[in-house]
Amino acid sequence: MSEETKRTDAPQPEPAEQPAPETDASETQAPENGAGGENRPDEAAVQALQAKLDAAEKKAAELKDQLLRTAAEYDNFRKRSAREQDASFNNGVGFAVNQILGILDTLEMAANAPTTDENYKKGVVMTLDKAAAALNTLKVEEIPAQGQPFDPNVHAAVQQVPAEEGVESGTVVQVYQKGYRLGDRVIRHATVVVAE
């Protein structure tokens, strides 16, 4: 037989397993052991940093919420204090004006009384004008009453009279005593007579 046939006919020995090159073994094992082992501490560090970051963000959000609440409370306190100051001032002005109104009523009666002394009347009228200017400065205004519809919020009716021709029922026909208010607050109601 020829050598060529012998080679093909003869059972061929199985090739022996050759060990893989070292570089291949280290590459295949690196992701499992070497590289993976190195990543695990990195992942743990990243997770620890992420936990710290989350805790810091939560703390920052809590502090921001606390700051916003404190700012809102301060703003409310400032507004409430301003309202209370205004109310206290208006109460003081209202009290003082209420004490002076009796004097103004007397001066008005004196100005309307018949007299032969014109200088006397002129002095009383000048005093009333100065009082009106002072009330205007304090933002105290007279409540309109004569010829107005009766309003129980600002008028105090002491009498009802039959309505004259052309006057509607419920209209103020006479003012006994002027009323005054400071802003929306009534210092003294106007004392009036109302048409039936």
C-alpha positions, 0 to 999 in steps of 0.5 A: 500500500502506498503511504498515502492510503496507509495514512487515510486508512489507519485510524488517526490518533485524536489530537491531544487537547492543547491548553489554551494560551495564558492570555486567553485564560486570563481574558475569559476569567477576568470578567468573572473574577479579576474585573468583576472583583474590581467592579464590585468595590466600585459599585459599592462605592457608587451605591454608597455615594448615591445613598449619601447624595439621596440623603443630602438631597432629602435634607436639602429639600427639608431645609428648603421647605422649612425655609419657605415655611419660615419665610411665609410665617414671617410674611404673615406675621409682618402683615398681621402686625401691620394690620394690628398697628393700623387697627390700633392707630384707627382705634386711637384716632376714633376714640380721640375724634369721638371725644371731640365730636361733642365740641364740634356739635356745640360749635355748629349750633353756635355758628347756626344761632342768630347773632348780631356780632358778626366777628363772633360768628366768623370766629366760630366758622373759622374754628369749624373750618380748621376742625374739618381740615384736621378731620380730613387730615386724619381721614375722618369723613362725614357720613352723607345723610340728608336726602340719602336713602336710610342705611342702618349701617351708618344712620340711626333713625330717631323718628319717622315722619309722613313723606312729603310730596316728591320724597320717597319713603325711607329717605332721610329728611332731617339730620339731628346729629352728623355721623362720622367714619374712619375708612369703613369703621363708623365712629358715630352714626348719623342721627336722622329723621326718616320719611315713612 
